[in-house]
Amino acid sequence: MAGSWNAEPTLRRRWWLYLIMSVALLLVVTPFVWMVLGSVKSNGELRSVPPTWLPEQVTWENYSQLLSGLNFGTYFLNSTIVAVVVTAGNLLFCSMVGYVLGMLEFRGKNALFAVIMGTLMIPGLVTFVPLFVLVVNAGLANNLLGLIVPFLVSPFGVFLMRQFVLRLPPDLVQAARVDGAGEIRIFAQVILPLLGPALATLGILTFLSSWNNFLWPLVVAQREEMYTLPVALALYSTGQNVTDYGFLLAGATLVVVPVLVIFMIFQRRFIEGIATTGIK
Amino acid sequence: MSATPAPPRRAAVPARRRSAGRTRQARAAWLLSIPFLLLFLVFTAWPVFQSVFLAFTDATRRDLRSPFAVDFVGLENFAQALADERFRKAAANTFYFVLVGLPLTLVVALAAAVALNKGIGRLRSFFRLGFYAPVITSIVAVAVVWRFLLHPDYGLVNEVLSWVGITGPNWLGSTTWAMPSLIAMAVWRNFGTAMIIFLAGLQGVPASLQEAAALDGANAWQRFWSITVPQLRPTILFISVTTMIGYLQFFEEPFVMTDGGGPLSSTLSASLFTYEEFSFGNYGYASAISYLIFVVIAAVTVLQFRLLRERD
């Protein structure tokens, strides 16, 4: 049966594979299902042995407790503001430098690129302490700026944008120069519109990492009004609420579901972006 | 100008105009880089330099306002770390986490990618979506959920085990089971990224190679080991390096799931130890430890390049 491995596998021949993969998929998504179902169960029901799958009685009490009693609305807003501003900063500033490194010729270009790539290898843990000292002394630790400003640009973002700019035809820029356009106008009107897919990839990656960021806001957010969602959830889950499962599962749902929805909408572009960063 | 062939075009432009164009480009380049450079120098480059300085000093929280008015202590921080029983425990736990977690993540990811690439046609993107979902979620949130799933009395895991007559342990409260629980969660949360990159890599394995081997009578298993795996070498290298760098710094899992360190510090990680020392105000000591972790990351990365690059 030479070459038979190449034949399009039929559902009948591969039924066992579909079965295994379906069981695996079920295992992978079970924590999410359990989280959402648990968030609308009462604490009494969550403690029943054996556990119930579907809620016997749907209750919204956990959510109302989160939103009214504990300012989760504020934390949600903080997370959103931080993630949106950080994403906007990265998209603008990193694409500018990506264009500079990918399309322009000037002295010092290779050195600039080498320095940026060098810091890409250094783990965040290393700069953590001096960055904290800096942010506190600059007076940024008392407001959301302390969560935003250090993350407005990233070496990774520059690298990603440069890789995409390198794929664009240089003739486009040459033609615009002949027409008398300045470099900055060329960037804004010729290059930026062509970077759509790259901006989408960087935008989603940046938004997600900001939304899920934990260690930095945990340390910098010194007042309760500055908490982001993960910080609030972590602090409540290790304090006196540690056994208030319904409340914690509702909090986890509020953190996870917006991100899952964004992911569902943009998943194709997103996954292409991941694969690209992996290969390049 | 753009219509003329490339080499003469350069020569055709008068020297003065060309250099004027270069100057214009250089000016635009630095102008466009200003916002990035300012933020980069202040919030990335400067902290890198200062962290080297801090690691050799006795800086504490009291020196926060004047971080340079501190005493040099040479290598004392590093010596203290290596002699610190708790740090050694944290280092051992971190190696345990990486040595078990990294191969597991690679195997699960590769198995899923091969299955999706070969066997699953129509539903591929559906499965891909489901397997990738854990990656994008907050570790804090999923740690809260997993802690509930692993609860000894009300948890789903022990309930399912009881169906087959097994009495499950108190997962996160046991010195034996706490770390494997964290590893299971890490594999669950991270294999999706590796799977996506493996899938992209698998598309690059030429079908003609597979065909030729099949003609020579190699079975699927032999083809996998002698064609697919060697062809995937660069992909495996990339994934193991990036995954390992992340795993060597694992922090959120023990912080949220085992209340910072677990029973008898059985889940205390090196990053968590650094964070503890930082929160005690020992800034110099914390910086030194973060450099120890960095050195290990760099060393293991180089080692992996050596091991996986060489071809026979």
Interface residues (C-beta under 8 A of the other chain):
Chain A: A2 G3 S4 W5 N6 E8 P9 R14 L17 Y18 I20 M21 A24 L25 V28 V29 T30 P31 F32 W34 M35 G38 L46 R47 S48 V49 P50 P51 L92 F93 C94 M96 V97 Y99 V100 L104 E105 F106 R107 K109 L112 V115 I116 T119 M121 I122 P123 G124 L125 V126 T127 F128 V129 P130 L131 F132 V133 L134 V136 N137 V149 P150 L152 V153 P155 V158 D171 Q174 A175 R177 V178 G182 E183 I184 F187 L208 W211 N212 F214 L215 V219 L229 P230 L233 A234 S237 T238 Y245 L248 L249 G251 A252 V255 V256 V259 L260 F263 M264 Q267 R268 I271 I274 A275 G278 I279
Chain B: M1 S2 G21 R22 R24 Q25 A26 R27 A28 A29 W30 L31 L32 S33 P35 F36 L39 F40 V42 F43 T44 A45 W46 P47 V48 Q50 S51 L54 L64 R65 P67 A112 A115 L116 K118 G119 I120 G121 L123 S125 F127 R128 L129 G130 F131 Y132 A133 P134 I136 T137 S138 I139 V140 A141 V142 A143 V144 V145 W146 R147 F148 L149 D153 Y154 G155 L156 E159 S162 W188 T193 I196 I197 L199 A200 G201 G204 A207 Q210 E211 A214 L215 A220 R223 T235 F238 I239 I245 Q249 F251 E252 F255 V256 D259 G260 S271 T274 Y275 F278 S279 Y283 A286 S287 S290 Y291 I293 F294 I297 A298
